[in-house]
Amino acid sequence: MPPKRGRPIAVKLLILLLVPLVSLVGLWAFAAGLTGGDGMRLLAINDLASNLATPSERVNIELQRERLTSVEFLASGRGADVLARHREETDRAVSTFRTLVKSVRDMSPEMTAQLNALNSKLDQLAQVRRDVDGRAVEPLDVIEVYSQIVDASFRLYDAMVLVPDMALYQQAKAVTMLGEAKDVLSRERALIAVVLAAGRVEPEEREAFTGMVATRRLLFRQALSHLDGGLRGPYEKLSTSPVYKEFLEVEDAIRGEAAANGLPATAATWSIDGENLWRAVERNQAAAVTGITQRIIPTAVGMLIKIGVAGGVGLVAVIASILLSLRFRKRLVRELAGLRDAATELAEVRLPGLVRRLRTDTSGPTPAEVAPLQVRTHSAEVDDIVEAFNQVQSTAVEAAVDQARLRHGVSQVFVNLARRNQSLLHRQLLQLDSMERAEEQPEMLADLFKLDHLTTRMRRHAESLIILSDHAPGRGWRNPVPILDVLRAAVAEVEEYERVEVLQTPPVALLGSAVTDVAHLMAELIENATLFSPPATRVDVRSTTTPHGLMVEVEDRGLGLPRVELDELNDRLATTPEFDLAQSDRLGLFVVGRLAARHGIKVTLTPSPYGGLTAMVALPSSLLTDQPVLAGR
């Protein structure tokens, strides 16, 4: 049978299969695009190297030379022509760099930000040159300004070497660190020129030089630890060469405490030692940059080949997965559709029919009622589900039979006990009636009346058990009874009957067959009104004829109920409620509902103008007669 709501199971299974398939296709496309994009970015690094890295490196070299010449000019006052020539070379390098960088396309946001920062630093060259020409700046400040410009270029390199290949990235990063170490070496050479010109090492200069030495040595060691054998060899050879060792001695001498009292005799060769090491480092750095650039194209080509092979195999796997998934979907849809039809028949036809029968017949189920589900399937999981449904059916049938027998047994116990109590209470009322007639003392007669009233209430509770068991109380009337007598009889069965006032009633009578049930129903409602209203308040019972019968209203002046709870109670009264043992605190509600359903009476609870509740009982005209007669049994 088709489903009552939602999408068909075939569509759901298709969606279920499409989710992983679409995800697989998406992941394949993402991986292919990501890896292919990485390969294309590697190929694009050549363009960056030609139009950005190489010209900016040329700018750095010229800046390092100009820095050294500027410091020497400040320290000695000589070399203005050399300084002017170096400035021209720097300007040409900067102009070439800015021209070539305009042709670079698709730079990342990080690279764009670093490029802007570098250009901003380059714009400061004019000011620092004016300060040097006017001798309005200290040598250390000049070194710092040029160092900031070079540092900005290295930050640009950091953004450029974010290549997707980890091994290549480590090598490129190490080469960049060696370039930074080379620039620190250039700063040391500039500071050595200041020291040689002054003939001594000032504390501020020694402090700055000590930081430069520590930075250079740290960068050099870290870079060598990341370089592979092909790139590390020249630097390892340099670190053990006499040139390098001689410069280390220069660094140690300037950092030493004795330098503060005067330069040693070896200071005459310090500038030569720095120049020798600078040439060796510059040669090795150029070779390292060339070597790392030559590795980019093979790495990119290899990555593209891998993505091509992996992408082709992945595409074949995706197509195979789609075909297999659609095939198994069709088979699974057929099996689940059969399971759905069998389970629907069990839930909507067989089990409800069994439950309806057990309400009147507690005998065991027939073989047709407990027949197992029959579903053709080739899947172990669906077979397990069918077996589980059969077990659930057996358990549900057993529970329904046990529940029906239990309810029937409880009902019989209620009826038997109630009948016995009803008989005893009836005899007790007759005995009390005889005693009341024979008694003349007012005090004793009042006690007998109280005992009579208490017995009447006990009889009503016994009849409530009979009503809940779907049986009728034994009491009854043959002739119609005036509605006033019926209401008074109901009030007489309430504990606080003194608080109840029955207002003038219409001249109508109630058929004898309904007198007992209507009186019981009204007694339950009146008692609820007295229980849930303050003791000093009054409960009014009024009645009015309507075109469809008689309306009886029981109004109290209590606290009332919330709208939600009031609607819930009215819903229970509108239908014939099943007695729930777990809700024994609302016994009267079940009794009223049963009695109202038995005679077609409509009971509604509404808010009272006085703040409490008004129970409205609509008696149909079929229960009434226009001939008021005396009540009689």
C-alpha positions in Angstrom: 0.0 0.0 0.0 1.3 3.5 -0.6 2.6 5.5 2.3 0.2 8.0 4.0 2.7 10.8 4.3 6.3 11.6 3.3 8.3 10.5 0.3 8.2 6.9 -1.0 10.9 4.6 0.3 12.4 4.4 -3.1 13.0 8.1 -3.1 14.4 8.0 0.4 16.8 5.3 -0.5 17.8 7.2 -3.6 18.6 10.2 -1.5 20.4 8.0 1.0 22.6 6.7 -1.8 23.0 10.0 -3.5 24.4 11.6 -0.4 27.6 9.5 -0.2 27.8 9.4 -4.0 27.6 13.1 -4.4 30.0 13.5 -1.5 32.4 11.1 -3.1 32.2 13.0 -6.4 32.6 16.3 -4.6 35.6 15.0 -2.7 37.1 13.6 -5.9 36.6 16.9 -7.7 37.9 18.9 -4.7 41.0 16.7 -4.3 41.6 16.9 -8.0 41.2 20.7 -8.1 43.2 21.2 -4.9 46.1 19.1 -6.0 46.0 20.3 -9.6 45.8 23.9 -8.2 48.9 23.2 -6.1 50.7 22.0 -9.2 49.7 25.0 -11.1 50.8 27.3 -8.3 54.2 25.6 -8.3 54.5 26.3 -12.0 53.5 29.9 -11.3 56.3 30.3 -8.9 58.7 30.5 -11.8 56.9 33.7 -12.8 57.1 35.0 -9.3 60.8 34.2 -9.2 61.5 36.0 -12.4 59.3 39.1 -11.8 59.4 39.4 -8.0 62.0 37.4 -6.1 65.0 38.0 -8.4 64.5 41.8 -8.8 63.8 42.2 -5.1 66.9 40.2 -4.3 68.8 42.6 -6.5 67.3 45.5 -4.6 68.4 43.9 -1.3 72.0 43.5 -2.6 72.1 47.2 -3.6 70.6 48.3 -0.3 73.2 46.3 1.6 75.9 48.0 -0.3 74.4 51.4 0.1 73.9 50.8 3.8 77.6 50.0 4.2 78.7 53.0 2.1 76.3 55.3 4.0 77.7 54.2 7.4 81.3 54.6 6.2 80.4 58.1 4.9 78.9 59.1 8.3 81.9 57.6 10.2 84.7 59.0 8.1 83.2 61.8 6.0 84.8 60.3 2.9 83.4 58.4 -0.1 80.6 60.7 -1.2 81.1 59.8 -4.9 81.0 56.1 -4.1 77.8 56.6 -2.1 76.2 58.5 -4.9 77.0 55.7 -7.4 75.6 53.1 -5.1 72.4 55.2 -4.6 72.0 55.3 -8.4 72.4 51.5 -8.6 69.8 51.1 -5.9 67.4 53.4 -7.6 67.7 51.5 -10.9 67.1 48.2 -9.0 64.0 49.6 -7.3 62.7 50.9 -10.5 63.2 47.6 -12.3 61.6 45.8 -9.4 58.5 48.0 -9.4 58.2 47.7 -13.2 58.4 43.9 -13.2 56.1 43.3 -10.2 53.2 45.0 -12.1 53.2 42.0 -14.5 52.6 39.6 -11.6 49.0 38.3 -11.5 46.9 36.4 -9.0 48.9 37.2 -6.0 47.6 35.9 -2.7 46.2 38.5 -0.2 49.2 37.8 2.1 51.7 38.6 -0.7 49.8 41.7 -1.7 49.9 43.0 1.9 53.6 42.3 2.2 54.3 43.9 -1.2 52.5 47.0 -0.1 54.5 47.1 3.1 57.8 46.7 1.1 56.9 49.6 -1.2 56.1 51.7 1.8 59.5 51.0 3.3 61.2 51.8 0.0 59.5 55.2 0.0 61.5 56.0 3.1 64.8 55.9 1.3 64.7 59.5 0.3 64.4 60.7 3.8 67.2 58.6 5.2 69.4 59.7 2.4 68.7 63.4 3.2 69.5 62.6 6.9 72.8 60.9 5.9 73.8 63.8 3.6 73.1 66.3 6.4 74.8 64.1 9.0 71.6 64.4 11.1 71.4 60.7 11.9 73.4 58.2 13.9 75.0 55.2 12.2 73.0 52.7 14.2 69.8 54.4 13.1 70.9 54.3 9.5 71.6 50.5 9.9 68.1 50.1 11.4 66.3 51.9 8.6 67.9 49.9 5.9 67.4 46.7 7.9 63.7 47.4 8.1 63.5 47.7 4.3 65.3 44.4 3.8 63.2 42.7 6.5 60.1 43.7 4.6 61.4 41.9 1.5 62.0 38.7 3.5 58.4 38.9 4.8 57.4 39.0 1.1 59.5 35.9 0.5 57.8 34.1 3.4 54.4 34.6 1.8 55.7 33.5 -1.6 57.3 30.2 -0.4 54.0 28.8 0.9 54.2 26.0 -1.6 52.0 22.9 -1.2 54.9 20.4 -1.3 56.2 20.1 2.3 59.8 19.0 1.4 60.1 21.8 -1.1 58.7 24.3 1.4 61.2 23.3 4.0 64.1 23.8 1.6 62.8 27.1 0.3 62.2 28.4 3.9 65.8 27.4 4.8 67.2 29.3 1.8 65.2 32.3 2.9 66.6 32.0 6.4 70.1 31.9 4.9 69.3 35.1 3.0 68.3 36.7 6.3 71.5 35.5 7.9 73.4 37.1 5.0 71.6 40.4 5.6 72.6 40.3 9.3 76.2 39.7 8.1 75.8 42.9 6.1 74.7 44.8 9.2 77.7 43.5 11.1 80.0 44.7 8.3 78.4 48.2 8.6 78.8 48.3 12.3 82.4 47.1 12.0 83.1 50.1 9.8 81.7 52.4 12.6 83.9 50.7 15.2 87.0 50.9 13.0 86.4 54.6 12.3 86.0 55.4 16.0 88.9 53.1 17.1 86.8 51.7 20.0 83.6 49.8 20.8 80.9 51.8 22.6 78.5 49.9 24.9 75.5 50.7 22.7 77.4 49.4 19.6 78.6 46.3 21.5 75.0 45.5 22.6 73.7 45.9 19.0 76.5 43.9 17.6 76.0 41.1 20.1 72.3 40.8 19.1 73.3 40.7 15.4 75.9 37.9 16.0 73.4 35.8 18.0 70.7 36.3 15.3 73.1 35.4 12.4 74.4 32.3 14.1 71.0 31.1 15.1 69.6 31.6 11.5 72.6 29.9 10.0 72.3 26.8 12.3 68.6 26.5 11.8 68.8 26.8 8.1 71.6 24.2 7.8 69.5 21.7 9.9 66.7 21.9 7.3 68.7 21.8 4.1 69.2 18.5 2.3 72.6 17.3 1.2 72.4 18.9 -2.2 72.0 22.4 -0.8 73.8 22.0 2.5 77.2 21.0 1.1 78.6 24.4 0.2 77.5 25.9 3.5 79.0 23.1 5.5 82.3 23.6 3.6 82.1 27.3 4.3 81.4 26.8 8.1 84.8 24.9 8.4 86.8 27.2 6.1 89.5 29.6 7.5 87.4 32.6 6.1 84.5 31.7 8.3 86.6 31.0 11.4 88.5 34.3 11.0 85.2 36.2 11.0 84.0 34.3 14.0 87.1 35.6 15.8 86.2 39.1 14.7 82.7 38.7 16.2 84.1 37.4 19.4 86.6 40.2 19.7 84.0 43.0 19.2 81.7 41.3 21.7 84.4 40.9 24.2 84.9 43.1 27.2 88.4 44.0 26.3 87.3 45.8 23.2 85.8 48.6 25.3 89.4 49.7 26.2 90.7 49.7 22.7 90.8 47.7 19.5 93.3 44.8 19.3 96.0 44.7 16.7 94.0 42.3 14.5 91.4 45.0 14.0 93.2 46.1 10.9 92.0 43.0 9.0 88.4 43.1 10.2 87.0 44.7 7.2 88.9 42.4 4.9 87.7 39.4 6.9 84.1 40.6 6.5 84.6 41.2 2.8 86.0 37.7 2.2 83.2 36.0 4.1 80.6 38.3 2.3 81.8 37.1 -1.1 81.7 33.5 -0.2 78.2 33.8 1.4 76.9 35.8 -1.6 78.2 33.1 -4.0 76.6 30.2 -2.0 73.3 32.1 -1.6 73.1 32.7 -5.4 73.7 29.0 -6.0 71.1 27.9 -3.3 68.4 30.2 -4.9 69.2 28.8 -8.3 69.0 25.2 -7.0 65.7 25.6 -5.2 64.2 27.3 -8.3 65.3 24.4 -10.5 63.4 22.0 -8.2 60.1 23.6 -8.7 59.2 22.5 -12.2 60.0 18.8 -11.7 58.0 18.8 -8.4 55.0 20.5 -10.1 55.1 18.1 -13.1 55.3 15.1 -10.8 52.3 16.4 -8.8 50.2 16.9 -11.9 51.1 13.3 -13.1 50.0 11.9 -9.8 46.7 13.8 -9.8 46.1 12.7 -13.4 46.5 9.0 -12.5 44.7 9.3 -9.2 41.9 11.3 -10.8 41.4 8.8 -13.5 41.3 5.9 -11.1 39.0 7.9 -8.8 36.6 8.7 -11.7 36.3 5.0 -12.6 35.7 4.1 -9.0 33.0 6.8 -8.7 31.2 5.5 -11.9 31.4 1.9 -10.6 30.0 3.0 -7.2 27.1 4.8 -8.9 26.1 1.7 -11.0 26.4 -0.7 -8.1 24.5 1.6 -5.7 21.6 1.9 -8.2 21.4 -1.8 -8.7 21.4 -2.6 -5.0 18.9 0.2 -4.4 16.4 -1.4 -6.7 16.6 -4.7 -4.9 16.5 -3.2 -1.5 13.5 -1.1 -2.4 11.6 -4.1 -3.5 12.4 -6.0 -0.3 11.6 -3.1 2.0 8.4 -2.4 0.2 7.2 -6.0 0.9 8.3 -5.5 4.5 6.4 -2.2 4.7 3.2 -3.8 3.4 3.4 -6.7 5.8 4.1 -4.5 8.8 1.3 -2.1 7.8 -1.2 -5.0 7.7 0.0 -6.2 11.1 -0.2 -2.7 12.7 -3.5 -1.5 11.1 -5.5 -4.7 10.6 -4.5 -7.8 12.5 -3.4 -6.3 15.9 -6.2 -3.8 16.2 -8.7 -6.5 15.3 -7.3 -8.8 17.9 -7.4 -6.0 20.5 -11.1 -5.2 19.7 -12.0 -8.9 20.0 -10.2 -9.3 23.3 -12.3 -6.5 24.8 -15.3 -8.8 24.7 -13.7 -12.2 24.3 -10.7 -13.1 26.4 -10.0 -16.5 24.8 -6.6 -17.1 23.2 -5.7 -15.9 19.7 -6.4 -18.0 16.6 -3.6 -19.2 14.3 -4.7 -16.6 11.7 -4.3 -13.8 14.2 -0.7 -14.7 15.1 0.4 -15.9 11.7 4.1 -14.7 11.1 5.0 -12.2 8.5 5.8 -13.5 5.0 8.3 -11.4 3.1 10.5 -12.5 0.2 14.0 -11.2 0.8 17.6 -12.0 0.0 19.2 -9.7 2.6 20.2 -11.0 6.0 19.4 -7.7 7.6 15.9 -7.6 6.2 15.4 -11.2 7.3 16.4 -10.2 10.8 13.9 -7.3 10.7 11.2 -9.7 9.6 12.1 -12.0 12.5 12.1 -9.1 14.9 8.7 -8.1 13.7 7.4 -11.6 14.3 8.8 -11.6 17.8 7.3 -8.2 18.4 4.0 -9.5 17.2 4.2 -12.5 19.6 5.1 -10.3 22.5 2.3 -7.8 21.6 -0.3 -10.5 21.3 0.7 -12.1 24.6 0.7 -8.7 26.3 -2.7 -7.9 24.8 -4.2 -11.2 26.0 -2.7 -10.8 29.5 -4.0 -7.2 29.7 -7.4 -8.2 28.5 -7.6 -11.0 31.1 -6.3 -8.7 33.8 -8.8 -6.0 33.0 -11.6 -8.6 32.9 -10.4 -10.0 36.2 -10.2 -6.6 37.8 -13.6 -5.7 36.4 -15.1 -8.9 37.9 -13.5 -8.2 41.2 -14.9 -4.6 41.2 -18.4 -5.9 40.3 -18.4 -8.7 42.9 -17.1 -6.4 45.7 -19.4 -3.6 44.7 -22.5 -5.9 44.5 -21.8 -7.3 47.9 -21.2 -3.8 49.4 -24.3 -2.5 47.6 -26.4 -5.3 49.1 -25.0 -4.8 52.6 -25.4 -1.0 52.4 -29.0 -1.4 51.1 -29.8 -3.6 54.2 -28.0 -1.1 56.4 -30.2 1.8 55.0 -33.4 -0.2 55.6 -32.2 -0.9 59.2 -31.4 2.8 59.7 -34.8 3.8 58.3 -36.5 1.5 60.9 -34.4 2.9 63.7 -35.1 6.5 62.6 -38.9 5.8 62.7 -38.6 4.3 66.2 -36.3 6.9 67.7 -37.8 9.9 69.4 -34.8 11.6 71.0 -33.6 14.5 68.9 -29.8 13.9 69.6 -30.0 10.2 68.7 -32.1 10.9 65.7 -29.6 13.4 64.4 -26.8 10.9 64.7 -28.9 8.3 62.9 -29.5 10.8 60.1 -25.7 11.4 59.8 -25.1 7.7 59.7 -27.8 7.4 57.0 -26.2 10.1 54.9 -22.8 8.4 55.3 -24.2 5.1 54.2 -25.8 6.7 51.1 -22.5 8.1 50.1 -20.9 4.7 50.5 -23.5 3.2 48.3 -22.7 5.7 45.6 -19.0 4.8 45.7 -19.9 1.1 45.4 -22.1 1.9 42.4 -19.1 3.8 40.9 -17.1 0.6 40.8 -20.0 -1.2 39.1 -20.2 1.6 36.5 -16.5 1.5 35.8 -16.9 -2.2 35.1 -19.4 -1.5 32.4 -22.3 -2.8 34.5 -25.5 -1.1 35.6 -26.3 -0.6 39.3 -29.2 -2.7 40.6 -31.3 0.3 41.7 -34.0 1.6 39.3 -37.3 3.2 39.0 -40.3 2.2 36.9 -42.0 5.6 36.6 -40.6 9.0 35.7 -39.3 11.1 38.6 -39.5 14.9 38.7 -36.1 16.5 38.0 -36.3 18.4 41.3 -36.4 15.0 43.2 -33.5 13.7 41.1 -31.3 16.7 41.9 -32.2 16.5 45.6 -31.4 12.8 45.6 -28.0 13.7 44.1 -27.4 16.4 46.7 -28.3 13.9 49.5 -25.3 11.8 48.3 -22.8 14.6 48.8 -20.9 15.1 52.1 -21.3 18.9 52.4 -24.9 18.9 51.2 -25.7 21.9 53.4 -23.7 24.2 51.1 -25.7 23.1 48.0 -28.8 25.1 46.9 -31.1 23.6 44.3 -32.8 26.5 42.6 -36.3 26.4 41.0 -36.6 23.6 38.4 -38.8 23.4 35.4 -41.9 21.1 35.6 -40.3 18.1 33.8 -39.6 14.6 34.9 -36.8 12.1 34.1 -37.5 8.6 32.8 -37.2 6.0 35.5 -34.5 4.0 33.5 -32.2 7.0 33.7 -32.9 8.3 37.2 -30.2 6.3 39.0 -27.5 7.2 36.5 -28.4 10.9 36.2 -28.5 11.2 40.0 -25.1 9.5 40.3 -23.7 11.8 37.6 -25.0 14.9 39.2 -23.8 13.8 42.6 -20.2 13.4 41.3 -20.3 16.9 39.8 -21.8 18.5 42.9 -19.3 16.8 45.1 -16.4 18.1 43.0 -17.9 21.6 43.2 -17.9 21.4 47.1 -14.4 19.9 47.3 -12.7 22.5 45.1 -14.3 25.6 46.5 -13.9 27.4 49.8 -15.9 25.9 52.7 -17.9 29.1 53.3 -19.0 29.5 49.7 -22.2 28.2 48.2 -22.8 25.8 45.3 -25.7 26.6 43.1 -27.6 24.0 41.0 -29.9 25.5 38.4 -31.8 24.0 35.5 -33.4 25.4 32.4 -35.3 23.9 29.5 -33.8 24.1 26.0 -35.1 23.3 22.5 -33.2 20.0 22.8 -33.9 19.0 26.4 -32.8 20.3 29.8 -29.7 22.1 30.8 -28.5 21.6 34.4 -25.7 23.9 35.7 -23.6 23.2 38.8 -21.7 26.4 39.7 -19.0 26.8 42.4 -16.9 29.7 43.5 -13.5 28.1 43.8 -10.2 29.0 42.1 -11.0 27.5 38.8 -8.5 25.6 36.4 -6.0 26.7 33.8 -7.3 26.7 30.2 -5.1 23.9 29.2 -6.2 21.6 32.0 -9.8 22.6 31.4 -9.6 21.7 27.7 -8.1 18.3 28.6 -10.9 17.5 31.0 -13.5 18.5 28.4 -11.8 16.2 25.8 -12.0 13.3 28.2 -15.7 14.0 28.9 -16.5 14.3 25.2 -15.4 10.7 24.6 -16.0 7.5 26.5 -12.8 7.2 28.5 -11.0 3.9 29.2 -10.5 3.5 32.9 -6.9 3.9 33.8 -5.8 2.4 37.1 -2.9 4.9 37.2 -5.3 7.8 37.4 -7.4 6.8 40.4 -7.4 10.4 41.7 -9.8 11.2 38.8 -12.2 8.4 39.5 -15.2 10.7 39.3 -14.2 11.9 35.8 -14.3 8.4 34.5 -17.7 7.7 36.2 -19.2 10.9 34.7 -17.8 10.1 31.3 -19.2 6.6 31.3 -22.7 7.6 32.5 -22.9 10.5 30.0 -22.0 8.2 27.1 -24.5 5.7 28.2 -27.5 8.1 27.9 -26.2 10.6 25.3 -25.7 13.3 27.9 -23.2 16.1 27.1 -21.1 17.4 30.0 -19.0 20.5 29.6 -16.8 22.4 32.1 -16.6 26.2 31.7 -15.2 29.1 33.8 -17.6 30.6 36.2 -18.2 34.4 36.5 -17.4 34.0 40.2 -13.9 32.6 39.5 -14.7 28.9 39.9 -16.1 26.4 37.4 -19.6 25.7 36.0 -20.4 22.1 35.0 -23.1 22.2 32.3 -25.1 19.0 31.9 -27.2 18.8 28.7 -30.0 16.1 29.2 -31.5 15.1 25.8 -35.2 15.4 25.3 -35.4 11.6 24.9 -34.8 11.2 28.7 -37.5 13.7 29.7 -41.3 13.7 29.9 -43.8 16.5 30.4 -45.8 14.6 32.9 -44.5 15.3 36.4 -45.3 12.4 38.6 -44.4 11.4 42.1 -41.2 9.4 42.5 -41.6 5.8 43.1 -39.7 2.6 42.9 
